[in-house]
Amino acid sequence: MTQPTYNVQRATIAEFDNYPAAQAAVDLLADKDFEVGTVRIVGHDLKSVEQVLGKRTYGRAAGYGALSGAWLGLMLGVLFALFVPAIAWLSVILWSVLIAAAFGAIFGLLGHALTGKERSFAAASTIKAASYTVEVVADRADEALRLLSAGR
C-alpha cells in the first residue's frame, strides 16, 4: 500500500455529478492495477443537509434509551451467563436486559429533559457536494485517462 500524496501537483481526470460515479471511476482504476494511492475524489460546493426524522418526545427518548440499554444488557448478560451455573443463565440474561433497559430509559429521559427545549426534533446530518472530481498526481494523469477511457 502506498502512502497518500498531499503536496504534489495534481491533474483532474474526470468530473461527475454524484459520488457513486466518481467512486466507480476510482474502482475501475483499481481494477486495472493503477496505483490508487495517487488518486483522490474531491467534492465541490459543499452544503450541509439535515433530514428531520421526527419530533422528539419524552416517550421516544425513553423508548430509544430503553432499546439501547436492552442491547447493552443483552451483551453483558450473555457475558455474565458464561460464569454462572447452567440452570441460571437465562435468568441472568433476562435480568441484565431488564435492568439495563430501565437505566437506558432513565438516561434517555434525562438527556431529553436537558436538551429537549433547545431542540425538539431528531435529525440526521450529511454533507453533500454539487459535483465531484477525480484527481491524480500530474505525472500519472495520462495513464489514468487512458485506463478510464478504455474501461468505459
Residue frames as a rotation matrix with the C-alpha (Angstrom) as fourth column:
MET 1
0.587 0.809 0.000 0.00
0.809 -0.587 0.000 0.00
0.000 0.000 -1.000 0.00
THR 2
-0.328 -0.721 0.611 1.41
0.696 -0.621 -0.360 3.39
0.639 0.308 0.705 -0.95
GLN 3
-0.490 0.091 -0.867 1.44
0.684 -0.577 -0.447 6.45
-0.541 -0.812 0.220 1.24
PRO 4
0.615 0.746 0.254 -1.04
0.762 -0.480 -0.435 9.18
-0.202 0.461 -0.864 0.25
THR 5
-0.565 -0.768 0.302 0.48
0.821 -0.559 0.114 12.11
0.081 0.312 0.947 -1.59
TYR 6
0.345 0.743 -0.574 -0.71
0.818 -0.537 -0.204 15.51
-0.460 -0.399 -0.793 -0.40
ASN 7
0.447 -0.237 -0.863 1.66
-0.115 -0.972 0.207 18.27
-0.887 0.007 -0.462 -1.51
VAL 8
-0.635 -0.613 0.470 2.14
0.393 0.267 0.880 17.42
-0.665 0.744 0.072 -5.16
GLN 9
-0.654 0.375 -0.657 0.86
-0.707 -0.612 0.354 18.78
-0.269 0.696 0.666 -8.46
ARG 10
-0.460 0.590 0.663 -2.44
0.298 0.806 -0.511 17.13
-0.837 -0.038 -0.547 -9.40
ALA 11
-0.902 0.260 -0.344 -4.47
-0.419 -0.339 0.842 16.88
0.102 0.904 0.415 -12.58
THR 12
-0.113 0.942 0.316 -8.23
-0.578 0.196 -0.792 16.43
-0.808 -0.272 0.522 -12.84
ILE 13
-0.963 -0.271 -0.013 -9.01
-0.181 0.606 0.775 13.38
-0.202 0.748 -0.632 -14.96
ALA 14
-0.552 0.834 0.001 -12.81
0.564 0.372 0.738 13.23
0.615 0.408 -0.675 -14.62
GLU 15
-0.869 0.402 0.288 -15.83
-0.494 -0.705 -0.509 15.19
-0.001 -0.585 0.811 -13.32
PHE 16
-0.657 0.673 -0.338 -19.07
0.545 0.735 0.404 13.70
0.520 0.081 -0.850 -12.01
ASP 17
-0.196 0.710 0.676 -22.42
-0.430 -0.682 0.591 14.91
0.881 -0.175 0.439 -10.70
ASN 18
0.783 0.518 0.343 -22.59
-0.546 0.311 0.778 12.30
0.296 -0.797 0.527 -7.95
TYR 19
0.077 -0.808 0.583 -20.25
-0.942 0.133 0.308 10.45
-0.327 -0.573 -0.751 -5.62
PRO 20
0.447 0.080 0.891 -21.08
-0.062 0.996 -0.058 6.87
-0.892 -0.030 0.451 -6.72
ALA 21
0.982 -0.115 0.151 -19.98
0.160 0.077 -0.984 7.72
0.101 0.990 0.094 -10.29
ALA 22
0.428 -0.876 0.221 -16.67
-0.800 -0.481 -0.358 9.13
0.420 -0.023 -0.907 -9.02
GLN 23
0.114 -0.323 0.939 -16.22
-0.737 0.607 0.298 6.09
-0.666 -0.726 -0.169 -6.81
ALA 24
0.802 0.235 0.549 -16.87
0.146 0.813 -0.563 3.81
-0.579 0.532 0.618 -9.79
ALA 25
0.834 -0.547 -0.066 -14.15
-0.281 -0.319 -0.905 5.59
0.474 0.773 -0.420 -11.76
VAL 26
0.035 -0.840 0.542 -11.62
-0.997 -0.066 -0.039 5.04
0.068 -0.539 -0.840 -8.98
ASP 27
0.319 0.163 0.934 -12.77
-0.402 0.915 -0.022 1.43
-0.858 -0.368 0.357 -8.68
LEU 28
0.996 0.027 0.082 -12.17
0.067 0.365 -0.928 0.97
-0.055 0.930 0.362 -12.41
LEU 29
0.423 -0.903 0.068 -8.64
-0.705 -0.375 -0.602 2.34
0.570 0.207 -0.795 -11.99
ALA 30
-0.029 -0.403 0.915 -8.06
-0.898 0.412 0.153 -0.05
-0.439 -0.817 -0.374 -9.10
ASP 31
0.686 0.369 0.627 -9.32
-0.097 0.901 -0.424 -2.98
-0.721 0.230 0.653 -11.18
LYS 32
0.923 -0.382 0.041 -6.81
0.058 0.033 -0.998 -2.01
0.380 0.923 0.053 -13.90
ASP 33
0.461 -0.752 -0.471 -3.98
0.887 0.381 0.261 -2.12
-0.016 -0.538 0.843 -11.28
PHE 34
0.198 -0.340 0.920 -3.49
0.170 -0.912 -0.373 1.64
0.965 0.230 -0.123 -11.31
GLU 35
-0.640 -0.496 -0.587 -1.75
0.671 0.011 -0.741 2.92
0.374 -0.868 0.326 -8.15
VAL 36
0.262 0.910 0.323 -4.86
0.560 -0.415 0.717 4.34
0.786 -0.007 -0.618 -6.45
GLY 37
0.216 -0.278 -0.936 -2.80
0.915 -0.276 0.293 5.83
-0.340 -0.920 0.194 -3.63
THR 38
-0.844 -0.533 -0.066 -2.17
0.457 -0.777 0.433 8.69
-0.282 0.335 0.899 -6.07
VAL 39
-0.481 0.775 0.410 -5.90
0.396 -0.225 0.890 9.30
0.782 0.591 -0.199 -6.65
ARG 40
-0.852 0.359 -0.382 -8.33
0.295 -0.274 -0.916 11.45
-0.433 -0.892 0.127 -4.70
ILE 41
-0.160 0.887 0.434 -12.00
0.846 -0.103 0.524 12.31
0.509 0.450 -0.733 -5.02
VAL 42
-0.945 -0.173 -0.277 -12.76
0.288 -0.844 -0.452 15.98
-0.156 -0.507 0.848 -4.34
GLY 43
0.039 0.998 0.056 -16.26
0.998 -0.036 -0.047 17.27
-0.045 0.058 -0.997 -3.59
HIS 44
-0.891 -0.321 0.320 -17.02
0.377 -0.917 0.131 20.83
0.251 0.237 0.938 -4.73
ASP 45
-0.506 0.696 0.510 -19.59
-0.526 -0.717 0.457 23.36
0.684 -0.037 0.729 -3.49
LEU 46
-0.745 0.150 -0.649 -20.33
0.492 0.782 -0.384 21.55
0.450 -0.606 -0.656 -0.24
LYS 47
-0.275 0.699 0.660 -23.56
-0.680 -0.627 0.380 22.08
0.680 -0.344 0.648 1.64
SER 48
-0.979 0.022 0.201 -24.93
-0.153 0.570 -0.807 20.68
-0.132 -0.821 -0.555 4.85
VAL 49
-0.281 0.922 -0.267 -28.23
-0.496 0.099 0.863 18.82
0.822 0.375 0.429 4.54
GLU 50
-0.930 0.046 0.364 -30.21
-0.326 0.349 -0.878 17.92
-0.167 -0.936 -0.310 7.63
GLN 51
-0.443 0.800 -0.405 -33.11
-0.101 0.404 0.909 15.50
0.891 0.444 -0.098 7.21
VAL 52
-0.465 0.380 0.800 -35.65
-0.885 -0.216 -0.412 15.90
0.016 -0.900 0.437 10.00
LEU 53
-0.861 0.037 -0.507 -36.66
-0.036 0.990 0.134 12.44
0.507 0.134 -0.851 11.20
GLY 54
0.090 0.946 -0.311 -39.43
0.558 0.211 0.802 13.35
0.825 -0.246 -0.509 13.60
LYS 55
0.356 0.148 0.922 -40.42
-0.538 -0.775 0.332 15.13
0.764 -0.615 -0.196 16.76
ARG 56
-0.685 -0.580 -0.441 -38.62
0.120 0.506 -0.854 14.32
0.719 -0.638 -0.277 19.98
THR 57
0.420 0.795 0.438 -40.90
-0.507 -0.195 0.840 13.45
0.753 -0.574 0.321 22.85
TYR 58
-0.124 -0.421 0.899 -40.31
-0.982 0.182 -0.050 12.09
-0.142 -0.889 -0.436 26.32
GLY 59
0.676 0.460 0.575 -41.85
-0.393 0.886 -0.247 8.79
-0.623 -0.059 0.780 25.23
ARG 60
0.911 -0.378 -0.162 -39.50
-0.019 0.356 -0.934 8.41
0.411 0.854 0.318 22.26
ALA 61
0.088 -0.916 0.392 -36.50
-0.782 -0.308 -0.542 9.42
0.617 -0.259 -0.743 24.34
ALA 62
0.045 -0.004 0.999 -37.38
-0.854 0.519 0.040 6.80
-0.519 -0.855 0.020 26.94
GLY 63
0.885 0.379 0.268 -38.07
-0.190 0.822 -0.537 4.19
-0.424 0.425 0.800 24.25
TYR 64
0.696 -0.693 -0.187 -34.81
-0.198 0.065 -0.978 4.73
0.690 0.718 -0.092 22.37
GLY 65
-0.103 -0.724 0.682 -32.90
-0.939 -0.156 -0.308 4.80
0.329 -0.671 -0.664 25.66
ALA 66
0.334 0.315 0.888 -34.55
-0.672 0.740 -0.010 1.56
-0.661 -0.594 0.459 26.76
LEU 67
0.998 0.040 -0.052 -33.74
-0.066 0.660 -0.749 -0.13
0.004 0.751 0.661 23.43
SER 68
0.325 -0.945 -0.030 -30.08
-0.416 -0.115 -0.902 0.86
0.849 0.305 -0.430 23.51
GLY 69
-0.155 -0.330 0.931 -29.89
-0.988 0.078 -0.137 -0.16
-0.028 -0.941 -0.338 27.17
ALA 70
0.703 0.486 0.519 -31.51
-0.475 0.864 -0.165 -3.51
-0.529 -0.131 0.838 26.40
TRP 71
0.828 -0.469 -0.308 -28.88
-0.103 0.413 -0.905 -4.24
0.552 0.781 0.293 23.72
LEU 72
-0.142 -0.904 0.404 -26.11
-0.700 -0.197 -0.687 -3.42
0.700 -0.380 -0.604 26.15
GLY 73
0.048 0.258 0.965 -27.82
-0.932 0.359 -0.050 -5.54
-0.360 -0.897 0.258 28.80
LEU 74
0.952 0.304 -0.036 -28.11
-0.290 0.859 -0.422 -8.46
-0.098 0.412 0.906 26.40
MET 75
0.414 -0.875 -0.250 -24.39
-0.210 0.175 -0.962 -8.34
0.886 0.451 -0.112 25.62
LEU 76
-0.393 -0.570 0.722 -23.45
-0.820 -0.138 -0.555 -8.07
0.416 -0.810 -0.413 29.29
GLY 77
0.383 0.636 0.670 -25.97
-0.845 0.534 -0.023 -10.71
-0.372 -0.557 0.742 30.28
VAL 78
0.918 -0.117 -0.380 -24.52
-0.132 0.812 -0.568 -13.22
0.375 0.572 0.730 27.83
LEU 79
-0.044 -0.996 0.077 -21.05
-0.335 -0.058 -0.941 -12.42
0.941 -0.067 -0.331 29.14
PHE 80
-0.310 -0.017 0.951 -22.16
-0.950 -0.045 -0.310 -12.84
0.048 -0.999 -0.003 32.76
ALA 81
0.699 0.702 0.137 -24.05
-0.703 0.710 -0.046 -16.03
-0.129 -0.064 0.990 31.92
LEU 82
0.385 -0.646 -0.659 -20.78
-0.294 0.592 -0.751 -17.69
0.875 0.483 0.038 30.97
PHE 83
-0.641 -0.755 0.140 -19.77
-0.293 0.072 -0.954 -17.61
0.710 -0.652 -0.267 34.64
VAL 84
-0.254 0.620 0.742 -22.94
-0.941 0.018 -0.337 -18.89
-0.222 -0.784 0.579 36.32
PRO 85
-0.659 0.062 0.749 -24.35
-0.018 0.995 -0.098 -22.41
-0.752 -0.078 -0.655 36.64
ALA 86
-0.970 0.209 0.124 -26.23
0.159 0.159 0.974 -23.65
0.184 0.965 -0.188 33.58
ILE 87
-0.273 0.938 -0.213 -29.57
0.959 0.283 0.017 -23.55
0.077 -0.199 -0.977 35.36
ALA 88
0.220 0.350 -0.910 -29.36
0.615 -0.775 -0.149 -19.79
-0.757 -0.527 -0.386 35.99
TRP 89
-0.737 -0.657 0.160 -28.05
0.545 -0.438 0.714 -18.44
-0.399 0.614 0.681 32.67
LEU 90
-0.298 0.698 0.651 -31.45
0.736 -0.266 0.622 -17.45
0.608 0.665 -0.435 31.27
SER 91
0.646 0.534 -0.545 -32.33
0.763 -0.451 0.463 -15.59
0.002 -0.715 -0.699 34.46
VAL 92
-0.111 -0.788 -0.605 -29.02
0.579 -0.546 0.605 -13.69
-0.808 -0.283 0.517 34.37
ILE 93
-0.812 -0.187 0.552 -29.60
0.581 -0.339 0.740 -12.65
0.049 0.922 0.384 30.75
LEU 94
0.075 0.941 0.329 -33.20
0.766 -0.266 0.585 -11.55
0.638 0.208 -0.741 31.33
TRP 95
0.627 0.132 -0.768 -32.36
0.703 -0.521 0.485 -9.53
-0.336 -0.843 -0.419 34.46
SER 96
-0.453 -0.859 -0.239 -29.41
0.585 -0.489 0.648 -7.90
-0.673 0.153 0.723 32.70
VAL 97
-0.641 0.291 0.711 -31.64
0.634 -0.322 0.703 -6.86
0.433 0.901 0.022 29.81
LEU 98
0.420 0.906 -0.053 -34.37
0.759 -0.318 0.568 -5.51
0.497 -0.279 -0.822 32.09
ILE 99
0.423 -0.313 -0.850 -32.04
0.676 -0.516 0.526 -3.58
-0.603 -0.797 -0.007 34.39
ALA 100
-0.679 -0.734 0.012 -30.05
0.528 -0.477 0.703 -2.09
-0.510 0.484 0.711 31.51
ALA 101
-0.377 0.631 0.678 -33.28
0.717 -0.265 0.645 -1.15
0.586 0.729 -0.353 29.68
ALA 102
0.640 0.616 -0.460 -34.54
0.764 -0.446 0.466 0.64
0.082 -0.650 -0.756 32.78
PHE 103
0.040 -0.711 -0.702 -31.28
0.514 -0.587 0.625 2.57
-0.857 -0.386 0.342 33.14
GLY 104
-0.773 -0.305 0.557 -31.32
0.629 -0.250 0.736 3.35
-0.085 0.919 0.385 29.40
ALA 105
0.124 0.909 0.398 -34.86
0.805 -0.327 0.495 4.73
0.580 0.259 -0.772 29.66
ILE 106
0.640 0.070 -0.765 -33.87
0.651 -0.578 0.492 6.90
-0.407 -0.813 -0.416 32.64
PHE 107
-0.357 -0.866 -0.352 -30.81
0.433 -0.487 0.759 8.27
-0.828 0.118 0.548 30.87
GLY 108
-0.596 0.239 0.766 -32.85
0.757 -0.150 0.636 8.83
0.267 0.959 -0.091 27.70
LEU 109
0.534 0.845 -0.026 -35.39
0.776 -0.477 0.413 10.85
0.337 -0.241 -0.910 29.67
LEU 110
0.420 -0.453 -0.787 -32.66
0.518 -0.593 0.617 12.83
-0.745 -0.666 -0.014 31.43
GLY 111
-0.660 -0.709 0.251 -30.92
0.579 -0.267 0.771 13.59
-0.479 0.653 0.586 28.16
HIS 112
-0.264 0.654 0.709 -34.16
0.785 -0.281 0.552 14.76
0.560 0.703 -0.439 26.58
ALA 113
0.687 0.543 -0.483 -35.05
0.726 -0.529 0.439 16.87
-0.017 -0.652 -0.758 29.62
LEU 114
0.075 -0.757 -0.649 -31.66
0.486 -0.540 0.687 18.61
-0.871 -0.367 0.328 29.47
THR 115
-0.864 -0.485 -0.136 -31.79
0.101 -0.432 0.896 19.36
-0.493 0.761 0.422 25.72
GLY 116
-0.362 0.790 0.495 -35.45
0.899 0.437 -0.040 18.98
-0.248 0.431 -0.868 24.80
LYS 117
0.512 0.597 -0.618 -36.31
0.454 -0.799 -0.395 22.66
-0.729 -0.078 -0.680 24.96
GLU 118
-0.167 -0.678 -0.716 -33.42
-0.389 -0.622 0.679 23.67
-0.906 0.392 -0.159 22.70
ARG 119
-0.681 -0.102 -0.725 -34.14
-0.722 0.254 0.643 21.11
0.118 0.962 -0.247 20.00
SER 120
-0.170 0.736 0.656 -37.45
-0.592 0.456 -0.665 19.29
-0.788 -0.501 0.359 19.92
PHE 121
0.851 0.395 -0.346 -36.81
-0.514 0.491 -0.703 17.21
-0.108 0.776 0.621 16.81
ALA 122
0.208 -0.770 0.603 -34.46
0.097 0.630 0.771 14.44
-0.973 -0.102 0.205 15.73
ALA 123
0.862 0.022 -0.507 -32.45
-0.475 -0.315 -0.821 14.81
-0.177 0.949 -0.261 12.53
ALA 124
0.436 -0.765 0.474 -29.64
0.647 0.632 0.426 13.22
-0.625 0.121 0.771 10.55
SER 125
0.618 -0.299 -0.727 -26.98
-0.466 -0.884 -0.033 15.49
-0.633 0.359 -0.686 9.04
THR 126
0.395 -0.563 0.726 -24.99
0.791 0.610 0.043 14.85
-0.467 0.557 0.687 5.90
ILE 127
-0.103 -0.483 -0.870 -22.62
-0.296 -0.820 0.490 16.83
-0.950 0.308 -0.059 3.73
LYS 128
0.568 0.338 0.750 -23.48
0.615 0.431 -0.660 16.94
-0.547 0.836 0.037 0.02
ALA 129
-0.515 -0.735 -0.442 -21.38
0.097 -0.562 0.822 18.21
-0.852 0.380 0.360 -2.86
ALA 130
0.424 0.657 -0.623 -22.68
-0.537 -0.372 -0.758 19.72
-0.729 0.656 0.195 -6.09
SER 131
0.824 -0.220 -0.522 -20.01
-0.395 0.436 -0.808 17.91
0.406 0.872 0.273 -8.10
TYR 132
0.661 -0.636 0.398 -17.01
-0.057 0.486 0.872 15.63
-0.748 -0.599 0.285 -7.71
THR 133
0.591 -0.566 -0.575 -13.68
-0.733 -0.080 -0.675 15.49
0.336 0.821 -0.462 -9.50
VAL 134
0.877 -0.464 0.129 -11.26
0.381 0.832 0.404 12.62
-0.294 -0.305 0.906 -9.63
GLU 135
0.713 -0.699 -0.060 -7.68
-0.679 -0.667 -0.306 13.85
0.173 0.259 -0.950 -9.42
VAL 136
0.822 -0.563 -0.081 -4.34
0.569 0.812 0.127 12.06
-0.006 -0.151 0.989 -9.73
VAL 137
0.163 -0.876 -0.454 -0.72
0.197 -0.422 0.885 13.02
-0.967 -0.234 0.103 -9.35
ALA 138
0.518 0.174 -0.838 0.04
-0.598 -0.627 -0.500 15.03
-0.612 0.760 -0.221 -12.50
ASP 139
-0.407 -0.770 -0.491 2.74
-0.894 0.225 0.387 12.73
-0.188 0.596 -0.780 -13.88
ARG 140
-0.868 0.175 0.464 0.28
0.159 0.985 -0.074 9.78
-0.470 0.009 -0.883 -13.78
ALA 141
-0.156 0.897 -0.413 -2.66
-0.436 -0.438 -0.786 11.62
-0.886 0.058 0.460 -15.41
ASP 142
-0.236 0.054 -0.970 -2.09
-0.969 0.061 0.240 10.34
0.072 0.997 0.038 -18.96
GLU 143
-0.925 -0.147 -0.350 -2.04
-0.133 0.989 -0.061 6.72
0.355 -0.010 -0.935 -17.79
ALA 144
-0.713 0.701 -0.025 -5.17
0.202 0.171 -0.964 7.21
-0.672 -0.693 -0.263 -15.68
LEU 145
-0.085 0.675 -0.732 -7.04
-0.742 -0.534 -0.406 8.89
-0.665 0.509 0.546 -18.56
ARG 146
-0.513 -0.176 -0.840 -6.07
-0.772 0.522 0.362 6.06
0.374 0.835 -0.404 -20.89
LEU 147
-0.978 0.130 -0.162 -7.33
0.185 0.899 -0.398 3.43
0.094 -0.419 -0.903 -18.43
LEU 148
-0.473 0.852 -0.222 -10.58
-0.036 -0.271 -0.962 5.30
-0.880 -0.447 0.159 -17.81
SER 149
-0.069 0.447 -0.892 -11.33
-0.927 -0.359 -0.109 5.78
-0.369 0.819 0.439 -21.49
ALA 150
-0.675 -0.229 -0.702 -10.54
-0.537 0.805 0.253 2.11
0.507 0.548 -0.666 -22.24
GLY 151
-0.967 0.229 -0.109 -12.73
0.242 0.709 -0.663 0.89
-0.074 -0.668 -0.741 -19.40
ARG 152
-0.528 0.807 -0.266 -15.90
-0.438 -0.527 -0.728 2.81
-0.728 -0.268 0.632 -20.18
